[in-house]
Amino acid sequence: MQFLITLALIVIGVLLFEFIIFAHEFGHFITAKKSGVQVNEFALGMGPKLFGFKKGETQYSLRLFPIGGYCAMEGEDAESDNPRAFTNAKIWKRMIIIVAGAFMNFVVGLLLMFVVLVQQPSFESTIISGFAPNAFTASSGLEVGDKIVGINGYPVWNIKDLQFAIQTMQCKSVDPDSLEVYKEDCANLPVRTFVELVNNDEKYYGAKLTDEEYSELYQILLKSAAPIQAATTKEEAYDAAKASIDLLYAYKDINKTEKYTYPEIEKRDERFRYTADVEVERNGEKLTLEGVQFYTEYKSEEAAKEKNTKETVVRYDFSVEPIEKNFGTVLGQTVSQTASLAKTVWQSIVMLVQGRFSFTDLSGPVGITKAVSMVASEGLKINFMSAVNNIIFIMALITVNLGVVNLLPFPALDGGRFVMLVIEAITRRPLPRKFEYIINGVGLALLLIFIAVISVKDVWQLVTGTFPSM
């Protein structure tokens, strides 16, 4: 049964990927046909032809390897005297033909995103509804009701933007003697007390806590944490922490039988935090909160001892308000989150150029296949449809990625060809065709080499077990 489920997921993944390729090439195909340009072949897949047929002037083919496709237009990459050649079409028609492929990628992205979102019971906003008892963000400026609209200059339109912005923040050293750090340490004191009481409930309460009793104790912790996070001095924060501990021990009157002391705040020479300048809307006004600290943890005790900031993770220490699901919000979130995928792809390219992403963070066809497999496996831990939805979301990301990357002004890509058409429109004469063919040929060769190198890197990471987790 497991084999059949895995096989079904593989088939779904391949079909969705081929649908993405088909849509991109169909964009070129249909606009070329409507513009009077002769299309010699419309192929799905690459390599040897499995089968095909010819209708009119166009050969339709299905090829062996499901890794691409093409729409071969007369005169696109070679000289042609045919009056219906691509190079003989009006320049505005050629521009439309070139960008139509990427446009269809975005259309497919919208469609796939809609399929994913329409199944959700509600959506998440970027308005803070509450904090964890030891939330770093609450101790360094954020408040309940704040609507996060930007992080480090990155516009936040929806929850996907918020997640991306938080996950790409940088960990750096902060002042260990600051009020914010002191409040964070104070907030951790009653949390440790709570954990002690819960883990040893039979010792303190004479019996296991029921779910209702656990909830009551947690609410005491949650409510008594607010004064710590809102404190304006270190003394005020420590007094609030002691008051919170008192309230926890007062639950079921164990303070009458148990003696306890207040822990001291541990002083350290260095503290590391994921920090960001956060732009929020608060009470109808836009504010920029500088140096907001997000909950930071080391991945292991060894990393903590070595203070290895590369082995740290950022945690969400706040919750957000839900968005009610209706037809309008489904459409709104579909457009917004699809646009955010495009923005994420572009920002990732910028970060790659800036050196914030490395060569090992890139993935080619092998890495993408592995990523799809990983998200499908995670979904299967819940049920089959969760696995399918994870695949659909990854495919939405892939199609938007293809759309954005294809529009980059690099030779052989649609964006590079479009730039050449812009130059032709400005100068009112075409670039020498031989020069154009050489530039596109060299660009294509470089792209193929790049993909090959990335694929070898992906295989090496898979063999050595260093492929990054999702």
Helices and strands as residue ranges (DSSP letters): H 2-34, E 39-55, E 58-73, G 86-88, H 91-117, E 122-131, H 136-139, E 147-151, E 154-155, H 159-167, E 171-174, H 179-199, H 201-205, H 211-229, H 234-250, G 251-256, E 271-282, E 285-298, H 301-306, G 309-311, E 312-315, E 318-324, H 327-354, G 359-361, H 365-380, H 384-406, H 414-427, H 433-464
